[in-house]
């Protein structure tokens, strides 16, 4: 062996392995870098906190109010640096944005993906907060995406429009079933049109209580229709001039997607780059469940959607696209 030659060179092996020799799909495993992990069990009127110091092993506990300032102040007194996690829920993402603004790393955990011992029969707020702190330290938390304030505001408008549509549908059902109980059925074309509205105006009942009930049910339909129309106008205006306008226009180019549907998909899905073709299918609940072992494979119904509102926008859209391409009659989406 020559002086200074390495063992790899003496055996005919390359001294430096090129980067192209390694698989390109390999990703670095996440590593918890902060000293203290903080778990928060957030409720409407209280926040139960638990923190674990990674160096000393000391556990800190506290019961706080939902005030963002109080939570940030308590976390600031812990041995730093700190990372915080809490479960996604009805309290929203305001606390996560406040912690991030304060310079703290915060994750919002997906509740359906949290690891819990199967044999654990004791559940308290303090134990939940401590379990979150432990999972965060082990990097076993599956975080959800935290939307911006503007994105969350647009979601509020889209979701209240969906609630208005559902209220209108229920009001129409109550009115039509009231008429059906008295043997009155509309046969002159499609329901809920101008002609159908004129037909409703001519309906009269001999019993005064029934007439009052009919007038109230009809008024509920009129008010719900006007409410939905007002929200449609506001969404259309926001879709035309907002940060979601470019994506909404691109989605509206697809068959079966209107401006309302495209805007709903844009604000509900948010960052489209985080999905692949199969990933977005699972997110929308379009992937069948599966329970396979060994040589047996069993597929069940479709998975429950992680975002039922986005899935609700896609389902009638896919039917509309199929109807136009196959010659079936086309239906207007969720009117």
C-alpha atoms as one frame of an Amber mdcrd trajectory, in Angstrom:
protein
   0.000   0.000   0.000   1.342   3.452  -0.881   2.008   5.904   1.913  -1.042
   8.073   2.530  -3.384   5.852   0.491  -6.676   5.101   2.147  -8.085   1.665
   2.792 -10.881   2.330   0.302  -8.383   3.152  -2.437  -6.331   0.025  -1.688
  -9.414  -2.102  -2.202 -10.435  -0.389  -5.396 -13.373   1.498  -3.874 -14.148
   5.150  -4.564 -12.916   7.429  -1.825 -15.868   9.829  -2.190 -19.382   8.601
  -2.839 -21.228  11.011  -5.173 -24.540  12.476  -4.013 -26.303  10.937  -7.000
 -25.641   7.485  -5.530 -28.120   8.119  -2.727 -31.899   7.889  -3.218 -33.378
  11.263  -4.047 -36.581  10.568  -2.074 -34.824  10.278   1.283 -35.966  12.942
   3.765 -34.340  13.979   6.991 -36.141  12.761  10.087 -37.522  15.563  12.269
 -35.530  16.333  15.402 -36.866  18.205  18.416 -34.399  21.043  18.993 -36.010
  23.120  21.755 -35.292  22.585  25.423 -38.871  22.676  26.688 -41.967  21.142
  25.103 -45.304  22.681  26.067 -48.708  21.043  25.695 -51.896  23.082  25.973
 -55.401  21.704  26.450 -57.394  24.669  25.180 -61.057  25.235  26.033 -63.429
  28.177  25.728 -62.996  29.303  29.352 -59.715  27.700  30.445 -56.321  26.515
  29.224 -54.566  23.679  31.042 -50.835  23.743  30.372 -48.051  21.210  30.936
 -44.368  21.611  30.051 -41.413  19.224  30.131 -37.846  20.459  30.553 -35.695
  18.187  28.398 -32.533  18.781  30.442 -33.728  18.452  34.022 -36.848  16.375
  33.365 -38.903  18.784  35.455 -42.615  19.067  34.688 -44.389  22.415  34.932
 -48.171  22.648  35.231 -50.594  25.551  35.224 -54.248  26.434  34.709 -54.606
  29.607  32.680 -57.321  31.725  31.133 -57.783  31.737  27.333 -56.050  35.135
  27.160 -53.227  34.995  24.619 -51.137  37.400  26.656 -51.356  35.214  29.778
 -50.413  32.065  27.861 -47.441  33.775  26.201 -46.315  35.216  29.542 -46.395
  31.777  31.221 -44.498  30.125  28.368 -41.944  32.940  28.474 -41.083  32.075
  32.083 -40.152  28.481  31.181 -36.573  27.393  30.408 -36.102  28.283  26.769
 -36.225  27.825  23.944 -39.771  26.405  23.958 -42.097  24.756  21.447 -45.871
  24.673  21.945 -48.621  22.357  20.706 -52.370  22.165  21.177 -55.176  20.232
  19.522 -57.181  21.612  16.631 -60.693  22.487  17.721 -63.423  25.111  17.857
 -61.130  27.697  19.472 -59.471  28.261  16.093 -55.949  29.325  15.208 -55.730
  32.708  16.927 -53.577  31.357  19.750 -51.176  29.701  17.289 -50.743  32.937
  15.348 -50.193  34.890  18.572 -47.511  32.434  19.740 -45.785  32.543  16.353
 -45.797  36.347  16.446 -44.153  36.159  19.881 -41.305  34.103  18.375 -42.423
  30.691  19.660 -42.714  27.624  17.469 -46.299  26.408  17.674 -48.001  23.414
  16.113 -51.715  22.646  16.004 -52.123  18.888  16.240 -54.621  16.923  14.172
 -56.886  15.338  16.786 -57.574  12.232  14.702 -53.834  11.482  14.389 -52.863
  11.738  18.062 -51.406   8.608  19.655 -53.242   7.500  22.789 -52.719   4.306
  24.829 -55.523   1.863  24.129 -55.704   0.784  27.748 -55.800   4.282  29.226
 -59.226   4.759  30.806 -58.499   8.011  32.645 -58.885  11.227  30.668 -58.398
  14.648  32.228 -57.295  18.018  30.899 -53.996  17.791  32.791 -53.201  14.344
  31.368 -54.111  15.487  27.850 -51.780  18.501  28.119 -48.923  16.338  29.408
 -49.481  13.783  26.649 -49.281  16.549  24.047 -46.000  17.785  25.524 -44.555
  14.249  25.390 -45.680  13.682  21.802 -44.189  16.997  20.740 -40.834  16.064
  22.272 -40.906  12.730  20.432 -41.907  14.448  17.147 -45.029  12.293  17.011
 -47.427  15.187  16.381 -49.116  15.403  12.980 -49.714  19.145  12.554 -52.480
  20.778  10.585 -51.830  23.768   8.381 -52.420  27.089  10.128 -54.308  29.438
   7.782 -53.701  33.153   7.631 -56.159  35.599   9.149 -57.403  36.616   5.687
 -57.862  32.985   4.673 -59.786  32.188   7.846 -62.026  35.226   7.300 -62.809
  34.051   3.766 -63.594  30.594   5.125 -66.073  32.123   7.556 -67.928  33.726
   4.652 -67.948  30.509   2.600 -69.144  28.409   5.531 -71.917  30.802   6.503
 -73.084  30.658   2.879 -73.149  26.867   3.119 -75.193  27.176   6.318 -77.596
  29.528   4.520 -77.969  27.021   1.678 -78.753  24.250   4.180 -81.293  26.471
   5.963 -82.973  27.250   2.650 -83.179  23.566   1.782 -84.790  22.770   5.147
 -87.258  25.661   4.770 -88.262  24.444   1.301 -88.747  20.916   2.601 -90.980
  22.133   5.431 -93.129  24.118   3.023 -93.440  21.373   0.410 -94.242  18.707
   3.009 -96.879  20.955   4.575 -98.595  21.168   1.201 -98.158  17.439   0.611
 -99.915  16.581   3.890-102.961  18.407   2.493-102.765  16.706  -0.885-101.395
  19.736  -2.763 -98.645  18.871  -5.279 -97.094  21.097  -7.945 -97.040  19.469
 -11.414 -96.430  22.435 -13.732 -92.673  22.140 -14.296 -89.679  22.564 -12.016
 -90.179  23.676  -8.430 -88.807  26.860  -6.854 -89.021  28.934 -10.017 -90.986
  32.146 -10.652 -93.928  30.132 -11.957 -93.817  27.926  -8.879 -93.691  31.033
  -6.675 -96.824  32.431  -8.330 -98.505  29.089  -7.760 -97.630  29.248  -4.072
 -99.195  32.707  -3.792-102.578  31.299  -4.871-102.693  28.551  -2.227-105.375
  29.039   0.418-106.567  26.875   3.302-109.934  26.837   5.031-108.465  26.307
   8.498-106.954  29.498   9.899-104.142  27.688  11.817-103.077  25.900   8.654
-103.119  29.143   6.681-100.936  30.785   9.334 -98.513  27.876   9.259 -98.321
  28.053   5.456 -97.656  31.805   5.484 -94.907  31.409   8.068 -93.254  28.547
   6.130 -93.447  30.549   2.895 -91.951  33.614   4.579 -89.057  31.470   5.873
 -88.327  30.365   2.290 -88.382  33.955   1.008 -86.047  35.191   3.751 -83.641
  32.263   3.339 -83.530  32.827  -0.432 -82.704  36.504   0.014 -80.048  35.661
   2.599 -78.341  33.204   0.259 -78.463  35.720  -2.607 -76.777  38.404  -0.474
 -73.987  36.022   0.507 -73.528  34.956  -3.125 -72.994  38.582  -4.098 -70.415
  39.103  -1.358 -68.516  35.941  -2.294 -68.546  36.875  -5.983 -67.142  40.315
  -5.177 -64.439  38.840  -2.941 -63.531  36.224  -5.559 -63.061  38.974  -8.146
 -60.678  41.103  -6.086 -58.692  39.277  -3.400 -55.606  37.155  -2.944 -57.708
  34.124  -3.935 -58.765  35.567  -7.303 -56.011  33.999  -9.494 -56.609  30.498
  -8.120 -60.382  30.922  -8.314 -60.150  31.905 -11.999 -57.968  28.900 -12.807
 -60.350  26.533 -11.031 -63.344  28.092 -12.794 -61.785  27.104 -16.136 -62.485
  23.454 -15.259 -65.749  21.893 -16.324 -68.408  21.965 -13.634 -66.705  24.529
 -11.364 -68.382  27.902 -10.968 -66.988  30.970  -9.242 -68.624  30.025  -5.945
 -67.252  26.479  -6.085 -63.786  27.604  -7.137 -63.621  30.185  -4.361 -64.765
  27.615  -1.797 -62.061  25.168  -2.901 -59.419  27.903  -2.906 -60.059  28.992
   0.675 -60.788  25.531   2.135 -57.740  23.753   0.686 -55.428  26.739   0.980
 -51.914  25.597   0.088 -52.280  23.199  -2.847 -48.530  22.523  -3.021 -48.705
  20.359   0.108 -50.699  17.687  -1.742 -49.931  15.061  -4.339 -52.499  13.378
  -6.562 -53.161  10.667  -3.986 -52.808  12.991  -1.010 -55.553  15.359  -2.031
 -57.836  12.411  -2.737 -57.438  11.215   0.845 -57.909  14.768   2.148 -61.236
  15.003   0.333 -62.363  11.546   1.414 -62.185   9.999  -2.067 -59.907   7.095
  -1.079 -61.505   3.798   0.047 -60.668   2.402   3.450 -58.608  -0.777   3.548
 -57.888  -3.562   6.028 -55.371  -5.980   4.535 -53.146  -8.562   6.147 -50.978
 -11.210   4.540 -52.502 -12.410   1.292 -55.973 -11.046   2.027 -57.028  -7.594
   0.935 -60.283  -5.998   1.998 -61.399  -2.549   0.876 -64.313  -0.803   2.481
 -66.246   2.420   1.971 -64.556   5.725   1.351 -62.695   7.336   4.186 -64.312
  10.121   6.122 -63.169  13.424   4.681 -60.702  15.532   6.637 -62.442  18.555
   5.165 -66.109  17.841   4.601 -66.756  21.317   3.182 -64.148  20.947   0.445
 -65.444  17.448  -0.278 -68.987  18.808  -0.468 -67.865  21.231  -3.157 -66.116
  18.508  -5.160 -68.876  15.882  -5.119 -71.543  17.789  -7.107 -68.795  19.182
  -9.338 -67.639  15.707 -10.338 -71.256  14.679 -11.031 -71.781  17.774 -13.166
 -68.639  17.043 -15.165 -69.745  13.439 -15.718 -73.227  14.559 -16.746 -71.934
  16.882 -19.457 -69.513  14.339 -20.849 -71.917  11.395 -20.818 -75.090  13.060
 -22.049 -77.005  12.882 -18.752 -79.098  15.921 -17.810 -77.091  18.681 -16.156
 -78.136  19.978 -12.738 -77.198  23.296 -11.146 -74.995  22.793  -8.125 -76.652
  23.188  -4.738 -79.152  25.863  -5.561
